[in-house]
Amino acid sequence: MYIHKKFKRSFALLACIVSFAAFGQSGEKFKVVLDAGHGAKDFGAVKNNFVEKNIALAVVLKVGRLLDKQPNVDVVFTRSTDVFIELVERANIANRANADLFVSVHCNSNPNSEAFGTETYVMGLTKVKSNLEVAKNENEVITLEADYKVKYAGYDPKSPESLIGITLIQEEHLDHSIAVASKIQDNFTQQLSRKSRGVKQAPFMVLHKTSMPSILIEMGFLSNKTEGQYLNSEEGQNEIAKAIADAIMGYKKEYYGGTSVENKIDKEALRVERPKEVVTPVKKDSAKAPVAKVPDTKKPEVKTPTVSTETKNDSKGVIFKVQISASGTKLDLVPSNFKGLDNISMISEGNLYKYMYGETSDYEKAKQLVQDAKAKGFTSSYLIAFKNGKKISIQEALK
């Protein structure tokens, strides 16, 4: 009997590992869309002779080369050369690819030449002026598109008030977006000793249109000559690319399972051709619009989620639930708020409310609950586990 039970536990763990390796919206492979900000007539920020569109493209190509060496990872670029891609088309590329993750890479600029550090954004509504200014500057590229007033239904990229009006369809993926954004900021700090300005929310048009976890990385300030030199250097770009690739693989391993190989910097393999022509920005002010006093943001503190009173606590051992969404809004736990699903519970983590469906100690039944949630329209649902009221990994739950 003991051997039989041990075999069943081992088989369940093996099944979990296999299912993780095959899991993902794109099927067998984990699909990442890498988006180099700006391009061609859209130069992005230009300061101290550093050009954002060139730096973003170089880093994205290097990240792609590192990820190409990973097992079961498929990389898609929105652009791999100096071309202009409309914001909505960048999102469309990710949606058509049925990607599991969208990563947009940019550089920052500020009238204060002393400003420096990295920050990673997820889609969100905010009234924080500095966050709105960054989003406004990135969104302003739509004015270079033909018929943008028709295409974007009267949206005014110069008005922070109109940004607040964007519908937040990304809330369903907010939890995963924050997870990968946090890993990237942690790597910038821990691997590269860069200053972290934190994980932030802002209404970016390119993130708004995607239908998967999505982030936008601001690698640093070109207006800061020292940081700009680092971002423009081969060494700096290689280090940043590795930090981003490591974070993506860390996210994949945690949420999708599977194996990975160590990312190593091979200077020759990562080398990309640097633009030879002298470029002149189209816009009169080539730097991004001024940002009024950007406050420093402390590195987000990672806390163990606490189970709220709305979540049942099984003191006997492990229980499985299906996380269906995460939101900054607290909702009543009634079926009408969750597409007809009942037995909804919630945990709070920081400013986020995470909503879960079902509850069972049976792993096979838990997997069926995931399918039930997806059938109701919660397509990014995934399994989570608790032991004695505390969240644990699925691997630990199946031990």
Sequence and secondary structure as in RCSB ss.txt:
>XXXX:A:sequence
MYIHKKFKRSFALLACIVSFAAFGQSGEKFKVVLDAGHGAKDFGAVKNNFVEKNIALAVVLKVGRLLDKQPNVDV
VFTRSTDVFIELVERANIANRANADLFVSVHCNSNPNSEAFGTETYVMGLTKVKSNLEVAKNENEVITLEADYKV
KYAGYDPKSPESLIGITLIQEEHLDHSIAVASKIQDNFTQQLSRKSRGVKQAPFMVLHKTSMPSILIEMGFLSNK
TEGQYLNSEEGQNEIAKAIADAIMGYKKEYYGGTSVENKIDKEALRVERPKEVVTPVKKDSAKAPVAKVPDTKKP
EVKTPTVSTETKNDSKGVIFKVQISASGTKLDLVPSNFKGLDNISMISEGNLYKYMYGETSDYEKAKQLVQDAKA
KGFTSSYLIAFKNGKKISIQEALK
>XXXX:A:secstr
 HHHHHHHHHHHHHHHHHHHHH STTSSSEEEEEEE  BTTB   EETTEEHHHHHHHHHHHHHHHHHTSTTEEE
EES SSS    HHHHHHHHHHTT SEEEEEEEE  SSTT   EEEEEE     HHHHHHHHHHHGGGGGSTTHHH
HTTT  TT HHHHHTS  GGGGGHHHHHHHHHHHHHHHHHHH   EEEEEEE  HHHHT SS EEEEEEEETTSH
HHHHHHHSHHHHHHHHHHHHHHHHHHHHHHH          HHHH      S    SSSS S    S        
     EE TTS   TTSEEEEEEEEEESS    SGGGTTT  SEEEEEETTEEEEEEEEES HHHHHHHHHHHHH
TT TT EEEEEETTEEE HHHHT 
